[in-house]
Amino acid sequence: MKSSDIIIILTTFFLSLILLAVLVLLKNSQVINQENEYNETDTPDPSTPPIPNPTPSPTPIGSDNVPDFCPLNYAPDAFTKNFKLSEFNSKGTAPPTSIRGNIQQLMNELQIIRDTIGVPIIVNSGYRTPMHNENAGGAKQSRHMCGQAADIKAKGLSLDDLWATINRLIKSGKIKDGGLSKYNTFIHYDIGPVRRW
């Protein structure tokens, strides 16, 4: 037997193996496709519990779990000399990048307040997910969900004094006017529409 005959036999053998492998793969893919096809006569397994419908959100939600009424202002991070992004987390959930620019704007205003009063500001509540806001009893269009609001108190300063300082800074044009209200344990300040309650 010549060496050329051996080469032809081996080539034919390997080509046959390759063809066989291709046929097996094609057959397997047909079986998988048939298994994945929906058949209208199929009935669900009664032992499998049904998938519950998700609870409808109180506010239409866009990308990143941000309500549609919120202005989007993308930023990778937000911080000032005395504030960091984690202080604005919602029950451990970091604010989406689509509103971190809003948080940066809010932080800039809070930093002016902090520099004016000379004592640390504690953020009780900053960004809230829609679910957190609903559970907290927040307004349906709360600026917390937009990264534009903070419930704060100041270390060693009464709420009356903190509220008066914020109001004075707003009136003098040193910080943005927005929402401002005094509660029993905190001051709400936001950079949304101007309002008092």
C-alpha positions as CSV (number, residue, x, y, z in Angstrom):
1,M,0.0,0.0,0.0
2,K,1.3,3.4,-1.0
3,S,1.6,6.3,1.4
4,S,-0.8,8.3,-0.8
5,D,-3.5,5.5,-0.3
6,I,-3.0,5.7,3.5
7,I,-3.5,9.5,3.4
8,I,-6.7,9.1,1.4
9,I,-8.0,6.5,3.8
10,L,-7.2,8.6,6.9
11,T,-8.6,11.8,5.3
12,T,-11.9,9.9,4.5
13,F,-12.0,8.5,8.0
14,F,-11.6,11.9,9.6
15,L,-14.1,13.6,7.3
16,S,-16.6,10.8,8.2
17,L,-16.0,11.5,11.9
18,I,-16.6,15.2,11.4
19,L,-19.7,14.6,9.4
20,L,-21.0,12.3,12.1
21,A,-20.3,14.9,14.8
22,V,-22.2,17.6,12.8
23,L,-25.2,15.3,12.4
24,V,-25.3,14.5,16.1
25,L,-25.1,18.2,17.0
26,L,-27.9,19.0,14.5
27,K,-30.1,16.2,16.0
28,N,-29.5,17.5,19.6
29,S,-30.3,21.0,18.6
30,Q,-33.7,19.9,17.1
31,V,-34.5,18.0,20.3
32,I,-33.7,21.1,22.4
33,N,-35.8,23.3,20.2
34,Q,-38.7,21.0,20.5
35,E,-38.4,20.9,24.3
36,N,-38.4,24.7,24.4
37,E,-41.4,25.2,22.1
38,Y,-44.7,26.1,23.8
39,N,-47.5,23.7,23.1
40,E,-51.0,25.1,23.7
41,T,-52.2,21.7,25.0
42,D,-49.5,21.8,27.7
43,T,-50.9,22.1,31.2
44,P,-49.0,23.5,34.1
45,D,-47.7,21.1,36.7
46,P,-50.2,21.4,39.6
47,S,-47.4,20.8,42.1
48,T,-45.7,24.0,41.0
49,P,-47.1,27.1,42.6
50,P,-48.1,29.9,40.3
51,I,-45.8,32.9,39.8
52,P,-47.4,35.8,41.6
53,N,-48.0,39.1,39.7
54,P,-45.7,41.8,41.0
55,T,-47.4,44.5,43.1
56,P,-48.1,47.5,41.0
57,S,-45.8,50.5,41.7
58,P,-47.5,53.6,43.1
59,T,-45.7,55.7,40.6
60,P,-44.7,54.9,37.0
61,I,-41.2,53.7,37.0
62,G,-38.6,54.3,34.3
63,S,-35.0,53.0,34.0
64,D,-33.0,52.3,37.1
65,N,-36.2,52.1,39.3
66,V,-36.6,55.9,39.1
67,P,-40.1,57.4,38.7
68,D,-40.9,59.1,35.4
69,F,-41.4,62.5,37.0
70,C,-37.8,62.7,38.3
71,P,-35.2,64.6,36.3
72,L,-32.3,62.4,35.2
73,N,-28.9,63.6,35.9
74,Y,-26.2,61.0,35.4
75,A,-23.1,60.9,37.5
76,P,-20.7,58.1,38.5
77,D,-20.5,59.3,42.1
78,A,-21.5,62.2,44.4
79,F,-19.5,63.7,47.3
80,T,-18.5,66.9,49.0
81,K,-16.0,67.7,51.8
82,N,-18.4,66.4,54.5
83,F,-20.9,64.2,52.6
84,K,-20.5,60.9,50.8
85,L,-22.9,59.0,48.6
86,S,-23.5,56.1,51.0
87,E,-25.1,58.5,53.5
88,F,-28.0,58.8,50.9
89,N,-28.5,55.0,50.4
90,S,-32.1,53.7,50.6
91,K,-32.1,50.9,53.2
92,G,-28.7,49.7,51.9
93,T,-29.5,50.3,48.2
94,A,-27.2,52.8,46.5
95,P,-28.8,55.5,44.4
96,P,-28.9,54.8,40.7
97,T,-26.3,56.5,38.5
98,S,-29.2,58.2,36.6
99,I,-29.9,60.5,39.6
100,R,-26.5,60.8,41.3
101,G,-26.1,64.2,39.7
102,N,-29.2,65.3,41.5
103,I,-27.7,64.0,44.8
104,Q,-24.5,66.0,44.0
105,Q,-26.6,69.2,43.6
106,L,-28.4,68.5,46.9
107,M,-25.0,67.7,48.6
108,N,-23.6,71.0,47.4
109,E,-26.5,72.8,49.1
110,L,-26.2,70.8,52.3
111,Q,-22.5,71.5,52.3
112,I,-23.2,75.3,52.4
113,I,-25.6,74.7,55.3
114,R,-22.9,72.6,57.1
115,D,-20.3,75.3,56.5
116,T,-22.7,77.9,57.9
117,I,-23.7,76.1,61.1
118,G,-20.2,74.6,61.7
119,V,-21.5,71.3,63.0
120,P,-22.1,67.9,61.4
121,I,-25.4,67.3,59.6
122,I,-26.9,63.8,59.9
123,V,-28.9,62.5,56.9
124,N,-31.8,60.5,58.3
125,S,-33.2,59.8,54.9
126,G,-31.8,60.7,51.5
127,Y,-32.6,58.7,48.3
128,R,-35.5,56.3,48.6
129,T,-36.5,53.6,46.2
130,P,-40.2,53.7,45.3
131,M,-40.9,50.7,47.6
132,H,-39.0,52.3,50.5
133,N,-40.9,55.6,49.9
134,E,-44.2,53.8,49.9
135,N,-43.4,51.9,53.1
136,A,-42.3,55.2,54.8
137,G,-45.6,56.8,53.9
138,G,-43.9,59.3,51.6
139,A,-45.7,61.5,49.1
140,K,-46.4,59.9,45.7
141,Q,-44.1,62.4,44.0
142,S,-41.5,62.6,46.8
143,R,-38.3,64.2,45.8
144,H,-36.5,61.5,47.9
145,M,-37.1,59.1,44.9
146,C,-35.3,61.6,42.6
147,G,-32.3,62.1,44.8
148,Q,-33.3,65.7,45.5
149,A,-34.4,65.5,49.2
150,A,-32.9,64.8,52.6
151,D,-34.4,64.6,56.0
152,I,-31.7,66.0,58.3
153,K,-30.7,67.1,61.7
154,A,-27.6,68.8,63.0
155,K,-25.5,67.6,65.9
156,G,-25.9,70.0,68.9
157,L,-28.3,72.3,67.1
158,S,-32.1,72.6,67.6
159,L,-34.5,71.9,64.8
160,D,-35.8,75.5,65.1
161,D,-32.3,76.9,64.7
162,L,-31.5,74.6,61.8
163,W,-34.8,75.5,60.0
164,A,-34.2,79.2,60.6
165,T,-30.7,78.9,59.2
166,I,-31.9,77.1,56.1
167,N,-34.7,79.6,55.6
168,R,-32.2,82.5,55.9
169,L,-29.8,80.9,53.4
170,I,-32.7,80.4,50.9
171,K,-33.9,84.0,51.4
172,S,-30.4,85.4,50.9
173,G,-30.0,83.3,47.7
174,K,-27.0,81.3,49.1
175,I,-28.8,78.0,48.6
176,K,-31.6,76.8,46.3
177,D,-35.2,77.3,47.3
178,G,-37.3,74.1,47.2
179,G,-39.3,72.1,49.7
180,L,-38.8,73.0,53.4
181,S,-40.6,71.6,56.4
182,K,-39.9,71.0,60.1
183,Y,-41.0,67.7,61.6
184,N,-40.7,66.5,65.2
185,T,-37.3,64.9,64.7
186,F,-35.9,66.3,61.5
187,I,-36.0,69.0,58.9
188,H,-37.0,68.1,55.3
189,Y,-35.1,70.1,52.7
190,D,-35.2,69.4,49.0
191,I,-34.2,71.1,45.7
192,G,-37.5,70.3,43.9
193,P,-40.4,72.8,43.3
194,V,-40.7,75.6,45.9
195,R,-43.2,74.7,48.6
196,R,-43.7,74.8,52.4
197,W,-45.9,72.6,54.6
